[in-house]
Amino acid sequence: MHNMGRHFNHITSLALRPEVAAGYKSASKKVGKMTETWLGEQVVCPSCGRRLRHYEANRPVADFLCPECRLDFELKSKKGPISTTVNDGAYRTMIERITSEAAPSFFFLQYDAEYMVRNLFVTPAHYFTPEIIAERAPLKPTARRAGWVGCSILTKAIPASGRIYYVRDGQVRPTEKVCEQYHHTAFLSGRNLEQRGWLIDVMTCVERLRKPGFTLQEMYAFESHLAQLHPDNHNIRPKIRQQLQFLRDAGYLTFASRGCYKLTHY
């Protein structure tokens, strides 16, 4: 884990400031300015604990940069709960971004009617695979951008380990816990898309068991589910065992006894 030391800066206010967006007429641009200003003032990089730097406006790749880690971040804000999907820009552009070496991580921020931040979590770039990006229907011929194809981020498909909360239900989490959770799954960043997809799918199955310890037989119960996700693989059980070995070697799991595993963080 990185030595973050004096760079720790805890969130001191959950209030968005309407005055920073006084010059905007569009409601969406006002909220965008308020949430981006708040994030820049209050939130640190989940990897090293340094303050984030705001990119120039309308940058197509990201909204924020960590000057220490050189990691990019994009912010998505919503007034209602971030439960199932969040709309984004062009589908093809998004797929190109998340499959590139410079893929950004995403902040998901929920605020309430009083412009108070209720929830904020970051999903690291290594959790983004094409499977969690849904292609939306093309715009109708009568639309100004006829034929344009947007996308939605399927936030419901992001496992709990990929939802690193800074603020949950109005409560601020310690920055040390945020950084610890980020580094706990950083091993995913060194894998290619196929490897990450398998590991994340198996991690999600482990989470669905909802307990700190589990058996190999319990994981075999997900065989048909994983076969649907990976139809080209006809050796699901050996693949499950392989992924559990990877997760054990990465420190995500520990081997308790023959055929029995434990989560290192629960």
C-alpha positions in Angstrom: 0.0 0.0 0.0 1.3 3.5 -0.8 2.6 5.7 1.9 -0.1 8.5 1.8 1.0 10.2 5.1 0.3 13.9 5.2 -1.7 13.9 2.0 -4.8 12.6 3.8 -7.5 15.2 3.6 -10.9 14.2 4.9 -14.2 15.5 3.5 -15.2 18.4 5.7 -18.5 19.5 4.0 -21.2 17.6 2.1 -22.9 20.9 0.9 -22.8 21.8 -2.8 -22.4 25.6 -3.3 -25.0 27.1 -5.7 -23.1 30.4 -5.8 -20.3 28.8 -7.9 -22.8 28.2 -10.7 -24.4 31.6 -10.6 -23.4 32.4 -14.2 -25.0 29.3 -15.7 -28.6 29.2 -17.1 -28.9 25.5 -17.8 -29.9 23.4 -14.8 -27.6 20.5 -15.8 -24.6 22.8 -16.3 -25.3 24.4 -12.9 -25.3 21.0 -11.2 -22.2 20.0 -13.2 -20.3 23.1 -12.0 -21.5 22.6 -8.4 -20.6 18.9 -8.2 -17.2 19.3 -10.0 -16.3 22.2 -7.7 -17.2 20.2 -4.6 -15.2 17.2 -5.7 -12.2 19.3 -6.5 -12.4 20.9 -3.0 -13.2 17.9 -0.9 -12.1 14.6 -2.5 -8.7 13.0 -2.8 -7.3 10.3 -5.0 -8.2 6.8 -3.7 -4.8 5.5 -4.6 -2.4 8.0 -3.0 -4.6 10.4 -1.0 -3.6 13.6 -2.8 -6.0 16.3 -3.9 -7.3 15.9 -7.5 -6.7 18.5 -10.2 -9.5 19.6 -12.4 -9.0 19.4 -16.1 -9.9 22.2 -18.5 -13.6 22.3 -19.5 -15.0 20.0 -22.1 -12.1 17.6 -22.1 -13.4 14.4 -23.8 -11.3 11.9 -21.8 -11.8 12.9 -18.1 -12.7 15.5 -15.6 -10.0 15.1 -13.0 -6.4 14.0 -12.7 -4.3 12.9 -9.8 -1.0 14.8 -10.3 0.9 12.1 -8.2 -0.5 8.8 -9.7 -1.4 10.3 -13.1 -4.8 8.6 -12.9 -7.8 10.1 -14.7 -11.3 10.3 -13.2 -14.7 11.2 -14.6 -17.6 12.4 -12.5 -21.2 11.3 -12.9 -23.8 13.1 -10.8 -27.4 12.3 -10.2 -30.2 13.7 -8.0 -31.8 10.3 -7.4 -30.3 7.0 -6.2 -27.5 5.5 -8.3 -29.1 2.1 -8.5 -29.1 0.5 -11.9 -27.9 2.7 -14.8 -26.2 6.1 -15.4 -26.3 7.6 -18.9 -23.1 8.6 -20.6 -21.9 9.8 -24.0 -21.3 8.1 -27.3 -21.1 4.3 -27.1 -18.1 3.7 -29.3 -16.1 6.4 -27.6 -16.9 4.9 -24.2 -15.8 1.4 -25.3 -12.6 2.8 -26.8 -11.9 4.7 -23.5 -12.4 1.8 -21.1 -10.4 -0.6 -23.2 -7.4 1.8 -23.5 -4.4 1.9 -21.3 -5.4 5.4 -20.1 -9.0 4.3 -19.1 -10.4 6.6 -16.4 -11.9 5.6 -13.1 -15.5 6.9 -12.4 -16.9 8.8 -9.5 -20.7 8.4 -9.0 -22.2 11.2 -6.9 -25.8 11.4 -5.6 -27.1 14.6 -4.1 -30.5 15.5 -2.6 -33.0 18.3 -3.1 -31.1 20.5 -0.6 -27.9 20.1 -2.6 -26.3 17.9 0.0 -24.1 15.0 -1.1 -25.8 11.7 0.0 -23.5 9.1 -1.7 -20.2 9.2 -3.4 -18.3 6.2 -4.6 -15.5 5.6 -7.0 -15.2 2.6 -9.4 -11.6 2.0 -10.4 -10.9 1.8 -14.1 -9.9 -1.9 -13.8 -13.6 -2.8 -13.1 -14.7 -1.4 -16.4 -15.3 -4.0 -19.1 -17.5 -3.8 -22.2 -20.1 -6.0 -20.5 -21.1 -3.1 -18.1 -21.6 -0.6 -20.9 -25.0 -0.9 -22.6 -25.6 0.5 -26.1 -28.7 2.8 -26.3 -31.0 3.1 -29.2 -29.9 5.5 -32.0 -31.5 8.9 -32.0 -34.6 9.2 -34.2 -34.2 10.7 -37.7 -36.0 13.9 -36.5 -33.4 14.5 -33.8 -30.7 17.1 -34.2 -28.1 14.4 -34.0 -30.0 11.8 -35.9 -28.5 8.3 -35.6 -26.2 9.2 -32.7 -25.8 6.2 -30.4 -25.3 6.8 -26.7 -24.6 4.4 -23.8 -25.5 3.7 -20.2 -23.2 2.5 -17.5 -24.8 -0.5 -15.8 -24.0 0.4 -12.2 -26.0 -2.6 -11.0 -23.4 -4.8 -12.6 -20.5 -3.3 -10.6 -19.7 -5.6 -7.7 -19.5 -4.3 -4.1 -15.7 -4.5 -4.1 -15.8 -2.0 -7.1 -17.9 0.5 -5.2 -15.5 2.3 -3.0 -17.6 4.7 -0.9 -16.3 8.1 0.3 -19.8 9.0 1.5 -22.6 6.5 2.2 -26.1 7.6 3.2 -24.7 10.9 4.3 -21.9 9.5 6.4 -18.2 10.2 5.5 -15.9 7.2 5.5 -12.3 7.5 6.8 -10.0 8.2 3.9 -7.6 5.5 5.1 -10.5 3.0 4.6 -11.1 4.3 1.0 -7.5 3.9 0.1 -7.2 0.5 1.7 -10.2 -0.8 -0.3 -8.8 0.7 -3.5 -5.5 -1.1 -3.1 -7.2 -4.4 -2.1 -8.3 -5.0 -5.7 -5.5 -3.1 -7.5 -4.2 -6.5 -8.8 -7.0 -6.4 -11.4 -5.3 -3.5 -13.2 -2.5 -5.8 -14.4 -4.8 -8.1 -16.2 -6.1 -8.0 -19.8 -9.8 -7.6 -20.5 -10.6 -11.4 -20.6 -8.7 -12.1 -17.4 -10.4 -9.1 -15.6 -13.8 -10.2 -16.8 -13.4 -13.7 -15.4 -11.9 -12.5 -12.1 -14.7 -9.9 -11.6 -17.4 -12.4 -12.4 -16.0 -14.9 -9.9 -15.6 -12.1 -7.3 -19.2 -11.2 -7.9 -20.3 -14.8 -7.3 -18.3 -14.8 -4.0 -20.1 -11.7 -2.9 -23.5 -13.2 -3.7 -22.8 -15.9 -1.1 -22.9 -13.1 1.5 -20.5 -14.7 4.1 -16.8 -14.5 5.0 -16.1 -18.1 4.3 -17.2 -20.5 1.5 -16.5 -23.8 -0.1 -15.5 -24.8 -3.6 -18.8 -26.7 -3.9 -20.7 -23.5 -3.2 -18.9 -21.8 -6.0 -19.7 -24.7 -8.4 -23.4 -23.7 -7.9 -22.6 -20.7 -10.1 -21.4 -23.0 -13.0 -24.4 -22.4 -15.2 -24.4 -18.7 -14.5 -20.7 -18.4 -15.5 -21.3 -20.6 -18.5 -23.9 -18.1 -19.8 -21.5 -15.2 -19.3 -18.6 -17.1 -21.0 -20.3 -19.3 -23.7 -17.0 -20.1 -25.4 -15.5 -21.7 -22.3 -16.5 -25.4 -21.9 -14.4 -26.1 -18.7 -16.1 -23.9 -16.2 -15.2 -25.8 -13.0 -11.4 -25.8 -13.7 -11.8 -22.1 -14.6 -13.5 -21.4 -11.3 -10.6 -23.1 -9.4 -8.1 -21.1 -11.5 -9.7 -17.8 -10.6 -9.9 -18.7 -6.9 -6.1 -19.5 -7.0 -5.5 -16.1 -8.6 -7.5 -14.4 -6.0 -5.7 -16.2 -3.2 -2.3 -15.3 -4.7 -3.4 -11.7 -4.9 -4.4 -11.6 -1.2 -8.2 -11.2 -1.9 -8.8 -14.7 -0.5 -7.1 -17.0 2.0 -7.1 -20.8 1.8 -8.7 -22.0 5.0 -8.6 -25.8 4.4 -9.1 -28.2 1.5 -11.9 -26.8 -0.7 -12.5 -23.9 1.8 -11.8 -20.2 1.4 -12.1 -17.0 3.4 -12.3 -13.4 2.3 -9.4 -11.3 3.7 -11.8 -8.3 4.0 -15.4 -8.8 4.8 
